[in-house]
């Protein structure tokens, strides 16, 4: 059986709501991005839009447990929920511990929930390169809600904001003082701020975020991000969090800003794909590692010459493109 026949058969089973086929198609787009065009070519007749939520925050804030509680509540309400949980890849071994399901054991076998854990595979921004394609698969499969849980991200890893409609930024007591919160770039992407582990406190963080929102441009869009408190272990505050997510969804739909969010997703994917393709062309057809290695060795003794070397490289790329034209 050739690859195309295999994909065609998987797509047929996928359309019959076979979760095993869904899992195998996800594996295909994760391991071979070029397979996405073969998979999606026959999906244009599947008209279904999912609502996509991003849950992000620093390591240890309880994102996985919170994601599990939100998904369980939605699933029990009859919603079909697709979860994408991203874990970091080791820069040394290339491996990843996909441990999110340990935090979501209660929902793993729920008939309305499908969970996929991914490794970043070196991709920056707290997500995986395959996330966009997997959201398309989830939409085609008929998921009502898609939840993307990022890896534990830092202050400047904001890619998730480009891929979702509602971004939930999760914090915990002990996150830092007011100055730390003000300088954290991740704070600026939130449509909803959620202080988890409320049994440990967190009222001071809530006050700091409210003050930040009073004195910033974040609320100029017409939506003031709510500041909530939850305990993801006990489930306290989860219903209110979901209520605020629905309120933000309604706001986007009534203001028609949902179309802007959708366009943002596609623009992000287009640019990402173009950069990937250009990078591949440059390093496969124009330069090789030996050439770049020799330049780097020369710079050991001539470090201030680096921009002249870069200028030569750019000129070489320009000549190559002009010649190919």
FIBABA-896093 format. One record per residue (C-alpha): residue number from 1; residue in one letter; x, y, z. Coordinates in steps of 0.05 Angstrom, whole numbers. Layout:
  seq  type    east   north      up
  NUM     A       X       Y       Z
...
# end
This chain:
  seq  type    east   north      up
    1     X       0       0       0
    2     X      30      67     -19
    3     X      27     129      24
    4     X     -28     163     -15
    5     X     -73     102     -11
    6     X     -60      99      63
    7     X     -78     172      72
    8     X    -142     164      31
    9     X    -164     105      74
   10     X    -148     142     138
   11     X    -187     203     114
   12     X    -247     160      98
   13     X    -246     129     167
   14     X    -235     199     196
   15     X    -299     223     164
   16     X    -335     165     197
   17     X    -311     193     265
   18     X    -258     140     276
   19     X    -213     166     332
   20     X    -157     118     314
   21     X    -156     149     244
   22     X    -154     218     276
   23     X     -94     197     319
   24     X     -57     168     258
   25     X     -69     231     216
   26     X     -43     274     273
   27     X      20     231     274
   28     X      28     241     200
   29     X      24     317     202
   30     X      69     318     262
   31     X     124     275     231
   32     X     116     298     159
   33     X      87     369     150
   34     X      84     358      74
   35     X      30     306      85
   36     X     -19     360     107
   37     X     -33     382      36
   38     X     -52     310      18
   39     X     -96     303      79
   40     X    -134     369      74
   41     X    -146     369      -1
   42     X    -211     330       8
   43     X    -237     367      70
   44     X    -266     431      38
   45     X    -336     402      42
   46     X    -330     395     118
   47     X    -360     460     145
   48     X    -348     465     219
   49     X    -315     519     262
   50     X    -288     503     330
   51     X    -275     554     385
   52     X    -201     553     402
   53     X    -175     569     472
   54     X    -103     576     493
   55     X     -80     562     564
   56     X     -11     588     579
   57     X      34     608     637
   58     X      99     594     672
   59     X     120     523     693
   60     X      84     496     754
   61     X      23     541     753
   62     X     -23     482     743
   63     X     -40     488     669
   64     X     -51     414     657
   65     X     -96     404     717
   66     X    -135     467     699
   67     X    -141     444     627
   68     X    -168     377     652
   69     X    -220     410     696
   70     X    -243     457     641
   71     X    -247     400     590
   72     X    -285     355     639
   73     X    -337     409     654
   74     X    -347     423     580
   75     X    -351     349     562
   76     X    -402     336     616
   77     X    -442     392     586
   78     X    -444     355     520
   79     X    -388     392     484
   80     X    -337     354     442
   81     X    -269     376     465
   82     X    -201     367     431
   83     X    -139     380     474
   84     X     -69     394     449
   85     X     -17     391     505
   86     X      53     413     487
   87     X     114     390     527
   88     X     186     414     518
   89     X     237     374     478
   90     X     307     364     508
   91     X     358     404     467
   92     X     408     349     483
   93     X     373     282     476
   94     X     316     305     430
   95     X     267     268     474
   96     X     206     293     513
   97     X     167     269     573
   98     X      95     274     550
   99     X      66     274     619
  100     X       4     317     611
  101     X     -43     256     613
  102     X     -19     242     684
  103     X     -55     306     704
  104     X    -116     289     662
  105     X    -130     217     681
  106     X    -204     232     696
  107     X    -219     253     624
  108     X    -172     209     583
  109     X    -227     159     567
  110     X    -286     207     565
  111     X    -323     196     499
  112     X    -328     271     486
  113     X    -254     285     496
  114     X    -193     272     453
  115     X    -124     288     480
  116     X     -59     292     441
  117     X       8     306     474
  118     X      62     337     430
  119     X     135     353     438
  120     X     159     422     417
  121     X     215     389     376
  122     X     256     452     385
  123     X     201     499     362
  124     X     201     565     400
  125     X     143     602     431
  126     X     115     547     477
  127     X      81     508     422
  128     X      96     455     368
  129     X     100     466     293
  130     X      44     416     283
  131     X      -7     453     328
  132     X     -41     491     271
  133     X     -51     429     229
  134     X     -78     390     288
  135     X    -129     445     302
  136     X    -152     437     230
  137     X    -160     362     240
  138     X    -199     374     304
  139     X    -245     423     269
  140     X    -257     375     212
  141     X    -271     320     263
  142     X    -326     363     293
  143     X    -296     387     359
  144     X    -337     443     390
  145     X    -279     468     433
  146     X    -204     461     422
  147     X    -157     475     481
  148     X     -83     486     468
  149     X     -40     480     530
  150     X      29     508     520
  151     X      94     487     553
  152     X     115     527     614
  153     X     132     591     579
  154     X     173     652     597
  155     X     163     726     590
  156     X     170     731     515
  157     X     141     666     487
  158     X      76     692     459
  159     X      63     649     397
  160     X      -1     619     427
  161     X     -36     686     419
  162     X     -31     679     343
  163     X     -66     612     342
  164     X    -126     619     388
  165     X    -188     662     399
  166     X    -185     667     475
  167     X    -119     666     513
  168     X    -122     647     586
  169     X     -58     668     624
  170     X     -49     627     687
  171     X     -11     653     747
  172     X      -1     630     818
  173     X      14     662     885
  174     X      88     678     890
  175     X      93     697     816
  176     X     131     760     835
  177     X     122     832     855
  178     X      86     886     816
  179     X     148     903     776
  180     X     157     831     754
  181     X      85     827     731
  182     X      90     893     693
  183     X     152     871     654
  184     X     127     801     637
  185     X     108     802     563
  186     X      63     743     571
  187     X      17     785     614
  188     X       0     829     554
  189     X     -31     773     513
  190     X     -85     753     561
  191     X    -159     758     546
  192     X    -171     725     614
  193     X    -124     724     674
  194     X    -131     665     720
  195     X     -96     660     787
  196     X     -93     586     803
  197     X     -80     552     870
  198     X    -122     603     905
  199     X    -116     563     969
  200     X     -46     591     973
  201     X     -70     663     968
  202     X     -64     706     906
  203     X    -108     766     923
  204     X     -48     812     918
  205     X     -33     788     847
  206     X    -106     800     828
  207     X    -102     871     853
  208     X     -36     883     816
  209     X     -65     858     750
  210     X    -128     900     759
  211     X     -84     961     770
  212     X     -43     943     708
  213     X    -107     938     667
  214     X    -130    1006     693
  215     X     -64    1037     670
  216     X     -52    1003     603
  217     X     -74    1000     531
  218     X     -95     927     537
  219     X    -168     945     548
  220     X    -174     993     490
  221     X    -200     938     445
  222     X    -267     942     480
  223     X    -257     879     522
  224     X    -232     886     593
  225     X    -198     820     612
  226     X    -229     792     675
  227     X    -184     770     733
  228     X    -207     704     764
  229     X    -183     657     818
  230     X    -188     581     815
  231     X    -166     518     851
  232     X    -157     467     795
  233     X    -150     410     845
  234     X    -218     420     876
  235     X    -251     451     815
  236     X    -268     516     852
  237     X    -277     574     803
  238     X    -277     530     740
  239     X    -350     546     723
  240     X    -335     621     727
  241     X    -274     613     683
  242     X    -315     577     630
  243     X    -369     630     635
  244     X    -317     684     621
  245     X    -290     645     562
  246     X    -361     642     533
  247     X    -369     717     546
  248     X    -306     731     508
  249     X    -330     686     451
  250     X    -396     724     449
  251     X    -359     791     449
  252     X    -315     770     390
  253     X    -375     744     350
  254     X    -420     805     363
  255     X    -364     854     346
  256     X    -343     810     287
  257     X    -272     811     314
  258     X    -273     735     309
  259     X    -257     745     235
  260     X    -195     785     254
  261     X    -174     729     300
  262     X    -185     678     245
  263     X    -145     719     195
  264     X     -90     725     247
  265     X     -86     649     252
  266     X     -80     640     177
  267     X     -29     697     169
  268     X      13     666     223
  269     X      13     599     188
  270     X      27     630     120
  271     X      87     669     146
  272     X     113     609     186
  273     X     109     564     125
  274     X     143     616      80
  275     X     200     625     130
  276     X     209     549     136
  277     X     211     540      61
  278     X     260     597      50
  279     X     305     572     106
  280     X     304     502      75
  281     X     322     530       6
  282     X     379     572      33
  283     X     411     516      72
  284     X     400     461      21
  285     X     414     498     -44
  286     X     456     559     -29
  287     X     499     545      32
  288     X     524     482      65
  289     X     548     472     136
  290     X     621     469     115
  291     X     618     538      85
  292     X     585     568     146
  293     X     633     530     192
  294     X     693     560     156
  295     X     665     630     163
  296     X     652     619     237
  297     X     724     594     246
  298     X     751     657     212
  299     X     710     700     260
  300     X     745     671     321
  301     X     804     716     306
  302     X     764     771     271
  303     X     700     777     311
  304     X     687     849     292
  305     X     684     828     219
  306     X     620     789     229
  307     X     575     840     194
  308     X     621     844     134
  309     X     616     768     129
  310     X     540     772     136
  311     X     538     825      81
  312     X     576     777      35
  313     X     528     721      51
  314     X     467     764      36
  315     X     499     787     -29
  316     X     512     714     -48
  317     X     439     697     -35
  318     X     417     757     -78
  319     X     462     734    -136
  320     X     436     663    -131
  321     X     363     685    -132
  322     X     377     732    -191
  323     X     412     676    -229
  324     X     354     628    -218
  325     X     305     681    -243
# end
